Amino acid sequence: MTGIASTLFQRAWWSFLIKGLVAVGFGLVALAWPGHILAALVTIFGVFLLLIGIVATAGALMHRRESKNWVWLMAPGAVGIVAGIITIAVPTITTVILAYLIGIWALVNGAVEIYNAFKLRKDVAGEWVPFLVGVISIVLGIILFLTPRTAGAALVRIIGLFALALGILWLAIAYRTRRWHKPAEQ
């Protein structure tokens, strides 16, 4: 594997691991206490977006010399940071505004994940996990834009399921790309 996309994924395996662990943890908490955490969800999800945004931005900045498209790789991170700061700074934000903020992030993240998946497929045949991450993100974004007035507990469940699925897929990407680093055992 000598292509730029596979090299970038190999070097950034740790960012997928961290994002996956954060997403799975958040998803499990959201699913375990949907009726009790709506108020806390605003702050928790703001921190989630901020952390994911920081990690994604750091990963993109680390590889800006290898990729002329590094700004596009950084876009979901920048949007995540902004959405996270707004969500934390204004904890009384309504679920409608939160739905739109999360929807914007999900659409941007999904588009970039799909773009990266197509780049990666040039180097790694049959690698479908990053594409699935993008599709799931876009589906969440569309759902949130079509039904922004979703009841609070239902929104918590949707976001929890999304975070759990996304986290599992990011962990799969981390495992697979980390495995590419290891020399073949004989």
Secondary structure, DSSP 8 states (H G I E B T S, - for coil): --SHHHHHHHHTHHHHHHHHHHHHHHHHHHHH-TTT-HHHHHHHHHHHHHHHHHHHHHHHHHTTTT-TTHHHHHHHHHHHHHHHHHHHH-TT--HHHHHHHHHHHHHHHHHHHHHHHHHHHTTSTT--HHHHHHHHHHHHHHHHHH-TT--HHHHHHHHHHHHHHHHHHHHHHHHHHHHHHS----
